[in-house]
Amino acid sequence: MYVFEYSSILLAVVLGHSIVLLLDKVTYAITQKNGLRLYWFELLLAFNLLNMQLFGFFSVFNQASNIKNRIFEFFRTIRRIF
């Protein structure tokens, strides 16, 4: 297994745990009396944070999917220089 495969498991566990905690706090804020009226700004920030976490999670996998090609291109350019 490559290093990315090991690190992707760790990344998935950490981000998954943070998303679960975030959604737990969102449900707590929504279930409070007048929760939407009192906590609308915090809920907006929580959903933005959720979007950022999901975007970061999938962008790491998108970058790593092309990592072999990038490494080979890097060595080809080094070979051309020297």
MODELLER restraints for C-alpha pairs under 7 A, 6 or more apart:
rsr = mdl.restraints
at = mdl.atoms
rsr.add(forms.Gaussian(group=physical.xy_distance, feature=features.Distance(at['CA:19:A'], at['CA:50:A']), mean=6.70, stdev=0.5))
rsr.add(forms.Gaussian(group=physical.xy_distance, feature=features.Distance(at['CA:22:A'], at['CA:46:A']), mean=6.93, stdev=0.5))
rsr.add(forms.Gaussian(group=physical.xy_distance, feature=features.Distance(at['CA:26:A'], at['CA:43:A']), mean=6.50, stdev=0.5))
rsr.add(forms.Gaussian(group=physical.xy_distance, feature=features.Distance(at['CA:29:A'], at['CA:35:A']), mean=5.46, stdev=0.5))
rsr.add(forms.Gaussian(group=physical.xy_distance, feature=features.Distance(at['CA:29:A'], at['CA:39:A']), mean=6.69, stdev=0.5))
rsr.add(forms.Gaussian(group=physical.xy_distance, feature=features.Distance(at['CA:30:A'], at['CA:36:A']), mean=5.85, stdev=0.5))
